[in-house]
Amino acid sequence: MTILMWLLWAMPVAAQTGAPASVETGRTLFTGTLRFANGGPACASCHNAAGIGFPGGGNMGPDLTRVYARFGPDGLNSSLETLYFPAMTPIYGYRPLTQDERRNLFAFFQSISRKQEQSSTPAVGGLALAGLVILLAVTAVAGRHRLKPVRRRLVERARVEAGRRA
Ligand code: HEC
């Protein structure tokens, strides 16, 4: 019994490489700049989180900014180990995160847990607005002379009619 408990305790520790967990590595794993060793998709394809920069993550899953605060260290640890959420199990069941990946993601979540959840909507909205303004400007410049010939003809006709009446 004691040996079994020791094994349970020692195995995860032995599996660690000993490198300190890195917030930056966790962030790059989250965004997908760094690939997961077992081929799982980047968390950001479905989740947003503070501090991952423009254009933010996906909206299919909940924002994970405060997941460390909400789940607590133990809860987050076991979540990362199992990724046991209905939408995720079919994807990660055969592509589990390695111990190091979990530790780095953990460090990343811990580092952002006090930040505000970030919404990508203002940035995307701003971009759309900028695009609209540019399009309007292009149309205005390109269409500058568009109505002149029509207008000239109308003015001439009005003059002729006015002359006839006079
Ligand atoms: C295919 C889309 C998808 C990917 C990729 C994905 N998730 Fe999820 N995740 C979800 C959805 C959807 C939920 C909401 C629960 C559900 O329906 O499964 C969720 C829930 C969660 C939750 C629980 C959040 C809560 O507030 O209850 C955590 C933690 C989580 N995901 C972590 C991750 C991590 C870490 C990764 C990257 C290793 C990841 N997810 C990748 C879709 C995804």
Residues whose N, C-alpha, C, O or C-beta is under 5 A from the ligand:
A	BS01	HEC	P41 A42 C43 S45 C46 M60 G61 P62 V67 S79 F85 P86 A87 M88
